[in-house]
Amino acid sequence: MMQILFEIPNPESIKDKRRIVKSLTEKLRGRFRLSAAEVDLNNSLSFAHIGAALVSNSRIFGESVLNKAFKMIENEGTLRIQDVKIYSEEF
């Protein structure tokens, strides 16, 4: 599981922010097959909190996918990442 808190510099409206968040969550779903959604700060104009999750039978594989997904978000030029947490559990 991954949680990312980031700032969106200079969004023009809440609609603009939601467009950016939707684009990002769709990229996470499409490229990495993650379950992803905005989990907090829904009404904040310039901050967003996204959660993403993956179920795998290999901890190494799961962590590598989450790290690649984070690198993709990190390379999105317009976002300023404030905090990231990657959790991994084994049962």
Summary of the structure (lengths in Angstrom):
residues: 91
radius of gyration: 13.1
end to end distance: 14.2
largest distance: 44.5
contacts: 243
relative contact order: 0.29
helix: 38%
strand: 29%
